[in-house]
Amino acid sequence: MEAKQCETCGNSYDKAFQVVVGGAEHVFDSFECAIQALAPRCAHCQVRVVGHGVEEGGAIYCCKHCAAGAAKATKGKSATAIRDRA
């Protein structure tokens, strides 16, 4: 098998894998590199959102706590308007 180069770390690896997102092809040597490149960041605490996350007002958050904190800080909204994407 031909070694392919990871687009995140530059490592050449014969077990690299491809991920296609929106028609764009990406090559990684590990899930860690794929997450670093593709996972969105929480709009409140900036942690990588690896699971389904929570979406509010077009922003993605890692959890309901961060979504509620951001909503209160920016709009004064109640946490009850926040919906889990799962």
N, CA, C and O atoms as a CHARMM CRD file, in Angstrom:
* protein
*
  344
    1    1 MET  N      0.85200  -1.18200   0.00000 PROA 1      0.00000
    2    1 MET  CA     0.00000   0.00000   0.00000 PROA 1      0.00000
    3    1 MET  C      0.89600   1.24300   0.00000 PROA 1      0.00000
    4    1 MET  O      1.90400   1.30000   0.70400 PROA 1      0.00000
    5    2 GLU  N      0.51200   2.20900  -0.78600 PROA 2      0.00000
    6    2 GLU  CA     1.27400   3.45500  -0.91500 PROA 2      0.00000
    7    2 GLU  C      1.07200   4.34600   0.30700 PROA 2      0.00000
    8    2 GLU  O     -0.05000   4.52100   0.78100 PROA 2      0.00000
    9    3 ALA  N      2.17000   4.90600   0.81100 PROA 3      0.00000
   10    3 ALA  CA     2.08300   5.83800   1.93500 PROA 3      0.00000
   11    3 ALA  C      1.53700   7.17300   1.43900 PROA 3      0.00000
   12    3 ALA  O      1.96500   7.69300   0.40800 PROA 3      0.00000
   13    4 LYS  N      0.58700   7.71500   2.19000 PROA 4      0.00000
   14    4 LYS  CA     0.03100   9.03200   1.87300 PROA 4      0.00000
   15    4 LYS  C      0.38200   9.98300   3.00200 PROA 4      0.00000
   16    4 LYS  O      0.58000   9.56200   4.14200 PROA 4      0.00000
   17    5 GLN  N      0.45800  11.25700   2.68400 PROA 5      0.00000
   18    5 GLN  CA     0.86500  12.25800   3.65900 PROA 5      0.00000
   19    5 GLN  C     -0.34700  12.88400   4.35000 PROA 5      0.00000
   20    5 GLN  O     -1.30400  13.30000   3.69600 PROA 5      0.00000
   21    6 CYS  N     -0.29000  12.94100   5.67200 PROA 6      0.00000
   22    6 CYS  CA    -1.34500  13.55600   6.48400 PROA 6      0.00000
   23    6 CYS  C     -1.31700  15.06600   6.27400 PROA 6      0.00000
   24    6 CYS  O     -0.26100  15.69200   6.35300 PROA 6      0.00000
   25    7 GLU  N     -2.47700  15.63900   6.00800 PROA 7      0.00000
   26    7 GLU  CA    -2.52500  17.08000   5.76100 PROA 7      0.00000
   27    7 GLU  C     -2.39300  17.91500   7.02800 PROA 7      0.00000
   28    7 GLU  O     -2.14600  19.11800   6.94600 PROA 7      0.00000
   29    8 THR  N     -2.55400  17.29900   8.19900 PROA 8      0.00000
   30    8 THR  CA    -2.42400  18.04100   9.45100 PROA 8      0.00000
   31    8 THR  C     -0.98700  18.04700   9.96700 PROA 8      0.00000
   32    8 THR  O     -0.44000  19.10900  10.26500 PROA 8      0.00000
   33    9 CYS  N     -0.37700  16.87000  10.07400 PROA 9      0.00000
   34    9 CYS  CA     0.95800  16.78200  10.67900 PROA 9      0.00000
   35    9 CYS  C      2.08300  16.54000   9.67300 PROA 9      0.00000
   36    9 CYS  O      3.25900  16.69100  10.00500 PROA 9      0.00000
   37   10 GLY  N      1.71800  16.16100   8.43800 PROA 10     0.00000
   38   10 GLY  CA     2.73000  15.93300   7.41800 PROA 10     0.00000
   39   10 GLY  C      3.36300  14.55700   7.43500 PROA 10     0.00000
   40   10 GLY  O      4.24600  14.27600   6.62500 PROA 10     0.00000
   41   11 ASN  N      2.93000  13.69500   8.34100 PROA 11     0.00000
   42   11 ASN  CA     3.47400  12.34700   8.44100 PROA 11     0.00000
   43   11 ASN  C      3.04700  11.50700   7.23400 PROA 11     0.00000
   44   11 ASN  O      1.88100  11.53600   6.84000 PROA 11     0.00000
   45   12 SER  N      3.97700  10.76900   6.65300 PROA 12     0.00000
   46   12 SER  CA     3.64500   9.81900   5.58500 PROA 12     0.00000
   47   12 SER  C      3.38000   8.47500   6.23500 PROA 12     0.00000
   48   12 SER  O      4.19000   7.99100   7.02600 PROA 12     0.00000
   49   13 TYR  N      2.23700   7.86400   5.90200 PROA 13     0.00000
   50   13 TYR  CA     1.80500   6.65400   6.59500 PROA 13     0.00000
   51   13 TYR  C      1.07500   5.74800   5.61400 PROA 13     0.00000
   52   13 TYR  O      0.22800   6.20800   4.84900 PROA 13     0.00000
   53   14 ASP  N      1.40200   4.46800   5.63700 PROA 14     0.00000
   54   14 ASP  CA     0.77900   3.53100   4.69700 PROA 14     0.00000
   55   14 ASP  C     -0.64300   3.14800   5.08500 PROA 14     0.00000
   56   14 ASP  O     -1.33400   2.49300   4.30400 PROA 14     0.00000
   57   15 LYS  N     -1.09000   3.53600   6.26000 PROA 15     0.00000
   58   15 LYS  CA    -2.45600   3.25000   6.71000 PROA 15     0.00000
   59   15 LYS  C     -3.27200   4.54000   6.85100 PROA 15     0.00000
   60   15 LYS  O     -4.25200   4.58200   7.59600 PROA 15     0.00000
   61   16 ALA  N     -2.86600   5.57800   6.13800 PROA 16     0.00000
   62   16 ALA  CA    -3.61600   6.84100   6.16400 PROA 16     0.00000
   63   16 ALA  C     -5.01400   6.60000   5.59600 PROA 16     0.00000
   64   16 ALA  O     -5.23000   5.65100   4.84200 PROA 16     0.00000
   65   17 PHE  N     -5.94800   7.45200   5.95900 PROA 17     0.00000
   66   17 PHE  CA    -7.31900   7.30200   5.48200 PROA 17     0.00000
   67   17 PHE  C     -7.81900   8.62900   4.92000 PROA 17     0.00000
   68   17 PHE  O     -7.26000   9.69100   5.19300 PROA 17     0.00000
   69   18 GLN  N     -8.88100   8.54000   4.13200 PROA 18     0.00000
   70   18 GLN  CA    -9.45900   9.71800   3.50000 PROA 18     0.00000
   71   18 GLN  C    -10.81100  10.03100   4.12900 PROA 18     0.00000
   72   18 GLN  O    -11.56600   9.13600   4.51100 PROA 18     0.00000
   73   19 VAL  N    -11.08900  11.31700   4.22500 PROA 19     0.00000
   74   19 VAL  CA   -12.38300  11.80500   4.67900 PROA 19     0.00000
   75   19 VAL  C    -12.85600  12.80400   3.62800 PROA 19     0.00000
   76   19 VAL  O    -12.11100  13.70400   3.24000 PROA 19     0.00000
   77   20 VAL  N    -14.09800  12.64200   3.17100 PROA 20     0.00000
   78   20 VAL  CA   -14.66200  13.56500   2.19400 PROA 20     0.00000
   79   20 VAL  C    -15.73800  14.39200   2.88700 PROA 20     0.00000
   80   20 VAL  O    -16.68900  13.84400   3.44500 PROA 20     0.00000
   81   21 VAL  N    -15.58400  15.71600   2.84800 PROA 21     0.00000
   82   21 VAL  CA   -16.53400  16.63300   3.46600 PROA 21     0.00000
   83   21 VAL  C    -16.92000  17.67000   2.42500 PROA 21     0.00000
   84   21 VAL  O    -16.07100  18.41200   1.93200 PROA 21     0.00000
   85   22 GLY  N    -18.20200  17.71900   2.09500 PROA 22     0.00000
   86   22 GLY  CA   -18.67600  18.68800   1.11600 PROA 22     0.00000
   87   22 GLY  C    -17.97400  18.57600  -0.22700 PROA 22     0.00000
   88   22 GLY  O    -17.77600  19.57700  -0.91600 PROA 22     0.00000
   89   23 GLY  N    -17.60100  17.36600  -0.59500 PROA 23     0.00000
   90   23 GLY  CA   -16.93300  17.13200  -1.86600 PROA 23     0.00000
   91   23 GLY  C    -15.42600  17.31900  -1.81900 PROA 23     0.00000
   92   23 GLY  O    -14.73700  16.97000  -2.77700 PROA 23     0.00000
   93   24 ALA  N    -14.90100  17.85800  -0.73500 PROA 24     0.00000
   94   24 ALA  CA   -13.45200  18.04800  -0.58500 PROA 24     0.00000
   95   24 ALA  C    -12.84300  16.83200   0.09700 PROA 24     0.00000
   96   24 ALA  O    -13.33700  16.39000   1.13400 PROA 24     0.00000
   97   25 GLU  N    -11.78400  16.29400  -0.47100 PROA 25     0.00000
   98   25 GLU  CA   -11.11700  15.10100   0.06100 PROA 25     0.00000
   99   25 GLU  C     -9.95200  15.50500   0.96300 PROA 25     0.00000
  100   25 GLU  O     -9.14400  16.36600   0.61600 PROA 25     0.00000
  101   26 HSD  N     -9.88800  14.86100   2.13100 PROA 26     0.00000
  102   26 HSD  CA    -8.82400  15.11600   3.10600 PROA 26     0.00000
  103   26 HSD  C     -8.13300  13.79500   3.42800 PROA 26     0.00000
  104   26 HSD  O     -8.77300  12.74400   3.42000 PROA 26     0.00000
  105   27 VAL  N     -6.82600  13.84100   3.71200 PROA 27     0.00000
  106   27 VAL  CA    -6.05900  12.64000   4.05800 PROA 27     0.00000
  107   27 VAL  C     -5.43200  12.84600   5.43500 PROA 27     0.00000
  108   27 VAL  O     -4.80100  13.87100   5.69500 PROA 27     0.00000
  109   28 PHE  N     -5.61600  11.85300   6.31800 PROA 28     0.00000
  110   28 PHE  CA    -5.08900  11.92300   7.68500 PROA 28     0.00000
  111   28 PHE  C     -4.43400  10.59900   8.06000 PROA 28     0.00000
  112   28 PHE  O     -4.75000   9.54900   7.50100 PROA 28     0.00000
  113   29 ASP  N     -3.51900  10.67300   9.01500 PROA 29     0.00000
  114   29 ASP  CA    -2.88200   9.45300   9.51000 PROA 29     0.00000
  115   29 ASP  C     -3.46400   9.00100  10.83800 PROA 29     0.00000
  116   29 ASP  O     -3.12900   7.91600  11.31400 PROA 29     0.00000
  117   30 SER  N     -4.33400   9.81300  11.45200 PROA 30     0.00000
  118   30 SER  CA    -4.94100   9.45900  12.74000 PROA 30     0.00000
  119   30 SER  C     -6.24900  10.22800  12.92300 PROA 30     0.00000
  120   30 SER  O     -6.47800  11.25200  12.27900 PROA 30     0.00000
  121   31 PHE  N     -7.09600   9.71800  13.80900 PROA 31     0.00000
  122   31 PHE  CA    -8.32600  10.43700  14.13700 PROA 31     0.00000
  123   31 PHE  C     -7.99000  11.76800  14.80100 PROA 31     0.00000
  124   31 PHE  O     -8.69100  12.76000  14.59900 PROA 31     0.00000
  125   32 GLU  N     -6.92100  11.79100  15.59200 PROA 32     0.00000
  126   32 GLU  CA    -6.50300  13.02400  16.25600 PROA 32     0.00000
  127   32 GLU  C     -6.26800  14.13700  15.23500 PROA 32     0.00000
  128   32 GLU  O     -6.71300  15.26700  15.43700 PROA 32     0.00000
  129   33 CYS  N     -5.57600  13.82700  14.14900 PROA 33     0.00000
  130   33 CYS  CA    -5.31200  14.82200  13.10400 PROA 33     0.00000
  131   33 CYS  C     -6.59800  15.21400  12.37400 PROA 33     0.00000
  132   33 CYS  O     -6.78900  16.38300  12.04000 PROA 33     0.00000
  133   34 ALA  N     -7.47900  14.24100  12.12500 PROA 34     0.00000
  134   34 ALA  CA    -8.74900  14.53500  11.46300 PROA 34     0.00000
  135   34 ALA  C     -9.59900  15.46400  12.32600 PROA 34     0.00000
  136   34 ALA  O    -10.20100  16.40800  11.81200 PROA 34     0.00000
  137   35 ILE  N     -9.65300  15.20800  13.61100 PROA 35     0.00000
  138   35 ILE  CA   -10.41900  16.04700  14.53000 PROA 35     0.00000
  139   35 ILE  C     -9.83500  17.45300  14.56900 PROA 35     0.00000
  140   35 ILE  O    -10.57700  18.43500  14.53600 PROA 35     0.00000
  141   36 GLN  N     -8.52400  17.55600  14.63800 PROA 36     0.00000
  142   36 GLN  CA    -7.86900  18.86000  14.67300 PROA 36     0.00000
  143   36 GLN  C     -8.22200  19.69200  13.43500 PROA 36     0.00000
  144   36 GLN  O     -8.42800  20.90300  13.52800 PROA 36     0.00000
  145   37 ALA  N     -8.29000  19.03600  12.28900 PROA 37     0.00000
  146   37 ALA  CA    -8.54800  19.73900  11.03400 PROA 37     0.00000
  147   37 ALA  C    -10.03200  19.99900  10.76700 PROA 37     0.00000
  148   37 ALA  O    -10.37500  21.03200  10.19200 PROA 37     0.00000
  149   38 LEU  N    -10.91200  19.09300  11.17000 PROA 38     0.00000
  150   38 LEU  CA   -12.30200  19.15800  10.72200 PROA 38     0.00000
  151   38 LEU  C    -13.34400  19.47200  11.79300 PROA 38     0.00000
  152   38 LEU  O    -14.39600  20.02500  11.47200 PROA 38     0.00000
  153   39 ALA  N    -13.08200  19.13700  13.04800 PROA 39     0.00000
  154   39 ALA  CA   -14.09500  19.33100  14.08900 PROA 39     0.00000
  155   39 ALA  C    -14.26700  20.81700  14.39800 PROA 39     0.00000
  156   39 ALA  O    -13.28100  21.54400  14.52000 PROA 39     0.00000
  157   40 PRO  N    -15.50600  21.26400  14.52400 PROA 40     0.00000
  158   40 PRO  CA   -15.72900  22.66900  14.87100 PROA 40     0.00000
  159   40 PRO  C    -15.31500  22.93400  16.31700 PROA 40     0.00000
  160   40 PRO  O    -15.20200  22.00900  17.12100 PROA 40     0.00000
  161   41 ARG  N    -15.09500  24.18800  16.63000 PROA 41     0.00000
  162   41 ARG  CA   -14.79000  24.58800  18.00700 PROA 41     0.00000
  163   41 ARG  C    -16.04500  25.14100  18.66100 PROA 41     0.00000
  164   41 ARG  O    -16.87500  25.77300  18.00600 PROA 41     0.00000
  165   42 CYS  N    -16.17400  24.89900  19.95100 PROA 42     0.00000
  166   42 CYS  CA   -17.27200  25.45500  20.73600 PROA 42     0.00000
  167   42 CYS  C    -17.17900  26.98300  20.66200 PROA 42     0.00000
  168   42 CYS  O    -16.11300  27.55500  20.88800 PROA 42     0.00000
  169   43 ALA  N    -18.28300  27.62700  20.35000 PROA 43     0.00000
  170   43 ALA  CA   -18.30800  29.08500  20.22200 PROA 43     0.00000
  171   43 ALA  C    -18.09100  29.78900  21.55700 PROA 43     0.00000
  172   43 ALA  O    -17.83000  30.99200  21.58500 PROA 43     0.00000
  173   44 HSD  N    -18.19400  29.05400  22.66400 PROA 44     0.00000
  174   44 HSD  CA   -18.03200  29.66800  23.98900 PROA 44     0.00000
  175   44 HSD  C    -16.65900  29.37700  24.59800 PROA 44     0.00000
  176   44 HSD  O    -15.95800  30.30600  24.99900 PROA 44     0.00000
  177   45 CYS  N    -16.26400  28.09900  24.67400 PROA 45     0.00000
  178   45 CYS  CA   -15.01200  27.73400  25.36100 PROA 45     0.00000
  179   45 CYS  C    -13.89000  27.31000  24.41100 PROA 45     0.00000
  180   45 CYS  O    -12.75700  27.10700  24.84800 PROA 45     0.00000
  181   46 GLN  N    -14.19000  27.17700  23.13400 PROA 46     0.00000
  182   46 GLN  CA   -13.22400  26.86100  22.08000 PROA 46     0.00000
  183   46 GLN  C    -12.71200  25.41800  22.07000 PROA 46     0.00000
  184   46 GLN  O    -11.77600  25.11300  21.33100 PROA 46     0.00000
  185   47 VAL  N    -13.29700  24.52600  22.86900 PROA 47     0.00000
  186   47 VAL  CA   -12.90000  23.11600  22.82400 PROA 47     0.00000
  187   47 VAL  C    -13.39600  22.51400  21.50900 PROA 47     0.00000
  188   47 VAL  O    -14.40500  22.97100  20.97100 PROA 47     0.00000
  189   48 ARG  N    -12.71100  21.50500  20.98400 PROA 48     0.00000
  190   48 ARG  CA   -13.15700  20.83300  19.76400 PROA 48     0.00000
  191   48 ARG  C    -14.42400  20.04200  20.07000 PROA 48     0.00000
  192   48 ARG  O    -14.48500  19.33300  21.07500 PROA 48     0.00000
  193   49 VAL  N    -15.42700  20.15800  19.21800 PROA 49     0.00000
  194   49 VAL  CA   -16.69100  19.43100  19.39400 PROA 49     0.00000
  195   49 VAL  C    -16.58300  18.15100  18.58400 PROA 49     0.00000
  196   49 VAL  O    -16.67600  18.17600  17.35600 PROA 49     0.00000
  197   50 VAL  N    -16.38400  17.02800  19.27500 PROA 50     0.00000
  198   50 VAL  CA   -16.18900  15.73900  18.62200 PROA 50     0.00000
  199   50 VAL  C    -17.50700  14.98500  18.50100 PROA 50     0.00000
  200   50 VAL  O    -17.69400  14.22000  17.55500 PROA 50     0.00000
  201   51 GLY  N    -18.39900  15.18400  19.41900 PROA 51     0.00000
  202   51 GLY  CA   -19.71200  14.53900  19.36400 PROA 51     0.00000
  203   51 GLY  C    -20.69300  15.39500  18.59500 PROA 51     0.00000
  204   51 GLY  O    -20.29500  16.19700  17.75000 PROA 51     0.00000
  205   52 HSD  N    -21.97200  15.23100  18.88200 PROA 52     0.00000
  206   52 HSD  CA   -23.00800  15.95500  18.15300 PROA 52     0.00000
  207   52 HSD  C    -23.10800  17.41500  18.54800 PROA 52     0.00000
  208   52 HSD  O    -23.55200  18.23000  17.74000 PROA 52     0.00000
  209   53 GLY  N    -22.71300  17.77500  19.75300 PROA 53     0.00000
  210   53 GLY  CA   -22.75900  19.15900  20.18900 PROA 53     0.00000
  211   53 GLY  C    -24.16600  19.69600  20.33300 PROA 53     0.00000
  212   53 GLY  O    -25.14600  18.95700  20.22500 PROA 53     0.00000
  213   54 VAL  N    -24.25200  20.99100  20.57700 PROA 54     0.00000
  214   54 VAL  CA   -25.51500  21.70500  20.74900 PROA 54     0.00000
  215   54 VAL  C    -25.44700  22.91800  19.82900 PROA 54     0.00000
  216   54 VAL  O    -24.42300  23.59800  19.76300 PROA 54     0.00000
  217   55 GLU  N    -26.53500  23.18500  19.12300 PROA 55     0.00000
  218   55 GLU  CA   -26.56000  24.31200  18.20600 PROA 55     0.00000
  219   55 GLU  C    -27.58600  25.33800  18.66800 PROA 55     0.00000
  220   55 GLU  O    -28.71600  24.99400  19.01400 PROA 55     0.00000
  221   56 GLU  N    -27.17600  26.59400  18.66700 PROA 56     0.00000
  222   56 GLU  CA   -28.06500  27.69700  19.06400 PROA 56     0.00000
  223   56 GLU  C    -27.71600  28.90200  18.20800 PROA 56     0.00000
  224   56 GLU  O    -26.56900  29.34800  18.19100 PROA 56     0.00000
  225   57 GLY  N    -28.70000  29.42600  17.50500 PROA 57     0.00000
  226   57 GLY  CA   -28.49100  30.63100  16.71500 PROA 57     0.00000
  227   57 GLY  C    -27.40700  30.49800  15.65600 PROA 57     0.00000
  228   57 GLY  O    -26.72600  31.47400  15.34300 PROA 57     0.00000
  229   58 GLY  N    -27.23700  29.30000  15.09900 PROA 58     0.00000
  230   58 GLY  CA   -26.24200  29.08000  14.06900 PROA 58     0.00000
  231   58 GLY  C    -24.84900  28.78900  14.59700 PROA 58     0.00000
  232   58 GLY  O    -23.94600  28.49400  13.81400 PROA 58     0.00000
  233   59 ALA  N    -24.65600  28.86400  15.89900 PROA 59     0.00000
  234   59 ALA  CA   -23.35200  28.55900  16.51100 PROA 59     0.00000
  235   59 ALA  C    -23.38700  27.15100  17.09100 PROA 59     0.00000
  236   59 ALA  O    -24.44300  26.66200  17.49100 PROA 59     0.00000
  237   60 ILE  N    -22.22600  26.50400  17.13500 PROA 60     0.00000
  238   60 ILE  CA   -22.10800  25.16000  17.70300 PROA 60     0.00000
  239   60 ILE  C    -21.37700  25.25100  19.03500 PROA 60     0.00000
  240   60 ILE  O    -20.36100  25.93400  19.16400 PROA 60     0.00000
  241   61 TYR  N    -21.92100  24.54300  20.02500 PROA 61     0.00000
  242   61 TYR  CA   -21.34900  24.51300  21.36700 PROA 61     0.00000
  243   61 TYR  C    -21.08800  23.06600  21.76700 PROA 61     0.00000
  244   61 TYR  O    -21.72800  22.15100  21.25000 PROA 61     0.00000
  245   62 CYS  N    -20.14800  22.86000  22.68800 PROA 62     0.00000
  246   62 CYS  CA   -19.81500  21.50400  23.12300 PROA 62     0.00000
  247   62 CYS  C    -20.89600  20.91800  24.02900 PROA 62     0.00000
  248   62 CYS  O    -21.06900  19.70000  24.08400 PROA 62     0.00000
  249   63 CYS  N    -21.62600  21.78600  24.74300 PROA 63     0.00000
  250   63 CYS  CA   -22.64200  21.31100  25.68600 PROA 63     0.00000
  251   63 CYS  C    -23.68400  22.39700  25.93500 PROA 63     0.00000
  252   63 CYS  O    -23.50300  23.54800  25.53900 PROA 63     0.00000
  253   64 LYS  N    -24.75900  22.02200  26.58600 PROA 64     0.00000
  254   64 LYS  CA   -25.83500  22.96400  26.88700 PROA 64     0.00000
  255   64 LYS  C    -25.35500  24.06500  27.84100 PROA 64     0.00000
  256   64 LYS  O    -25.81400  25.20500  27.75700 PROA 64     0.00000
  257   65 HSD  N    -24.45400  23.73200  28.72700 PROA 65     0.00000
  258   65 HSD  CA   -23.92000  24.71500  29.67400 PROA 65     0.00000
  259   65 HSD  C    -23.23800  25.86600  28.93500 PROA 65     0.00000
  260   65 HSD  O    -23.47900  27.03100  29.25100 PROA 65     0.00000
  261   66 CYS  N    -22.38600  25.54900  27.95200 PROA 66     0.00000
  262   66 CYS  CA   -21.71100  26.59800  27.17800 PROA 66     0.00000
  263   66 CYS  C    -22.70900  27.39000  26.33500 PROA 66     0.00000
  264   66 CYS  O    -22.59900  28.61200  26.23200 PROA 66     0.00000
  265   67 ALA  N    -23.67200  26.70800  25.73800 PROA 67     0.00000
  266   67 ALA  CA   -24.68200  27.39800  24.93000 PROA 67     0.00000
  267   67 ALA  C    -25.48700  28.35900  25.79300 PROA 67     0.00000
  268   67 ALA  O    -25.76500  29.48500  25.37800 PROA 67     0.00000
  269   68 ALA  N    -25.86100  27.92300  26.98300 PROA 68     0.00000
  270   68 ALA  CA   -26.62700  28.77600  27.89000 PROA 68     0.00000
  271   68 ALA  C    -25.78600  29.96400  28.34700 PROA 68     0.00000
  272   68 ALA  O    -26.28500  31.08700  28.42000 PROA 68     0.00000
  273   69 GLY  N    -24.52000  29.72300  28.65200 PROA 69     0.00000
  274   69 GLY  CA   -23.62500  30.80700  29.07700 PROA 69     0.00000
  275   69 GLY  C    -23.44300  31.83900  27.98700 PROA 69     0.00000
  276   69 GLY  O    -23.44800  33.03900  28.26000 PROA 69     0.00000
  277   70 ALA  N    -23.28300  31.38600  26.75700 PROA 70     0.00000
  278   70 ALA  CA   -23.10800  32.30700  25.63200 PROA 70     0.00000
  279   70 ALA  C    -24.39300  33.07200  25.36600 PROA 70     0.00000
  280   70 ALA  O    -24.35400  34.27000  25.08600 PROA 70     0.00000
  281   71 ALA  N    -25.53100  32.39300  25.45100 PROA 71     0.00000
  282   71 ALA  CA   -26.81900  33.04600  25.20200 PROA 71     0.00000
  283   71 ALA  C    -27.08000  34.13000  26.23800 PROA 71     0.00000
  284   71 ALA  O    -27.53500  35.22000  25.89300 PROA 71     0.00000
  285   72 LYS  N    -26.79900  33.84600  27.48700 PROA 72     0.00000
  286   72 LYS  CA   -27.02200  34.83200  28.55100 PROA 72     0.00000
  287   72 LYS  C    -26.07200  36.01600  28.39400 PROA 72     0.00000
  288   72 LYS  O    -26.46600  37.16200  28.60900 PROA 72     0.00000
  289   73 ALA  N    -24.82800  35.74300  28.02200 PROA 73     0.00000
  290   73 ALA  CA   -23.83100  36.80900  27.89800 PROA 73     0.00000
  291   73 ALA  C    -24.10300  37.72400  26.70900 PROA 73     0.00000
  292   73 ALA  O    -23.81100  38.91900  26.76900 PROA 73     0.00000
  293   74 THR  N    -24.65800  37.17600  25.63100 PROA 74     0.00000
  294   74 THR  CA   -24.81500  37.97900  24.42300 PROA 74     0.00000
  295   74 THR  C    -26.22800  38.46400  24.15000 PROA 74     0.00000
  296   74 THR  O    -26.40800  39.53900  23.57900 PROA 74     0.00000
  297   75 LYS  N    -27.23100  37.69500  24.54600 PROA 75     0.00000
  298   75 LYS  CA   -28.60000  38.05200  24.17200 PROA 75     0.00000
  299   75 LYS  C    -29.56800  38.08000  25.33800 PROA 75     0.00000
  300   75 LYS  O    -30.69000  38.56700  25.19900 PROA 75     0.00000
  301   76 GLY  N    -29.15800  37.57400  26.46700 PROA 76     0.00000
  302   76 GLY  CA   -30.06800  37.48300  27.58300 PROA 76     0.00000
  303   76 GLY  C    -31.12200  36.40500  27.42200 PROA 76     0.00000
  304   76 GLY  O    -32.11900  36.39900  28.14500 PROA 76     0.00000
  305   77 LYS  N    -30.91200  35.48300  26.47500 PROA 77     0.00000
  306   77 LYS  CA   -31.88100  34.40200  26.24700 PROA 77     0.00000
  307   77 LYS  C    -31.83800  33.37900  27.35700 PROA 77     0.00000
  308   77 LYS  O    -30.83300  33.22600  28.05100 PROA 77     0.00000
  309   78 SER  N    -32.89600  32.71400  27.50500 PROA 78     0.00000
  310   78 SER  CA   -32.98800  31.60500  28.44800 PROA 78     0.00000
  311   78 SER  C    -32.43200  30.34000  27.81700 PROA 78     0.00000
  312   78 SER  O    -32.48400  30.18000  26.59700 PROA 78     0.00000
  313   79 ALA  N    -31.90700  29.45100  28.62700 PROA 79     0.00000
  314   79 ALA  CA   -31.35600  28.18500  28.14100 PROA 79     0.00000
  315   79 ALA  C    -32.43500  27.27200  27.57300 PROA 79     0.00000
  316   79 ALA  O    -32.10800  26.28200  26.91900 PROA 79     0.00000
  317   80 THR  N    -33.68900  27.57000  27.80100 PROA 80     0.00000
  318   80 THR  CA   -34.76300  26.69400  27.29500 PROA 80     0.00000
  319   80 THR  C    -34.89300  26.76800  25.77600 PROA 80     0.00000
  320   80 THR  O    -35.48700  25.87300  25.17600 PROA 80     0.00000
  321   81 ALA  N    -34.35600  27.80800  25.13500 PROA 81     0.00000
  322   81 ALA  CA   -34.44000  27.93800  23.67400 PROA 81     0.00000
  323   81 ALA  C    -33.38400  27.10000  22.96100 PROA 81     0.00000
  324   81 ALA  O    -33.40700  26.98900  21.73500 PROA 81     0.00000
  325   82 ILE  N    -32.48000  26.52300  23.70200 PROA 82     0.00000
  326   82 ILE  CA   -31.37700  25.76400  23.13700 PROA 82     0.00000
  327   82 ILE  C    -31.80800  24.34000  22.85700 PROA 82     0.00000
  328   82 ILE  O    -32.46300  23.71200  23.68900 PROA 82     0.00000
  329   83 ARG  N    -31.44500  23.82200  21.68600 PROA 83     0.00000
  330   83 ARG  CA   -31.83000  22.47400  21.30200 PROA 83     0.00000
  331   83 ARG  C    -30.61600  21.62800  21.02100 PROA 83     0.00000
  332   83 ARG  O    -29.68300  22.06000  20.34400 PROA 83     0.00000
  333   84 ASP  N    -30.63200  20.42200  21.54300 PROA 84     0.00000
  334   84 ASP  CA   -29.59500  19.44200  21.27500 PROA 84     0.00000
  335   84 ASP  C    -29.78700  18.91700  19.85100 PROA 84     0.00000
  336   84 ASP  O    -30.91900  18.66500  19.43800 PROA 84     0.00000
  337   85 ARG  N    -28.70000  18.74900  19.09700 PROA 85     0.00000
  338   85 ARG  CA   -28.80900  18.30100  17.71500 PROA 85     0.00000
  339   85 ARG  C    -28.97800  16.80000  17.58000 PROA 85     0.00000
  340   85 ARG  O    -29.23200  16.31100  16.47900 PROA 85     0.00000
  341   86 ALA  N    -28.84500  16.05600  18.67100 PROA 86     0.00000
  342   86 ALA  CA   -28.92000  14.58500  18.56500 PROA 86     0.00000
  343   86 ALA  C    -30.31600  14.11500  18.26200 PROA 86     0.00000
  344   86 ALA  O    -30.55000  12.91200  18.14100 PROA 86     0.00000
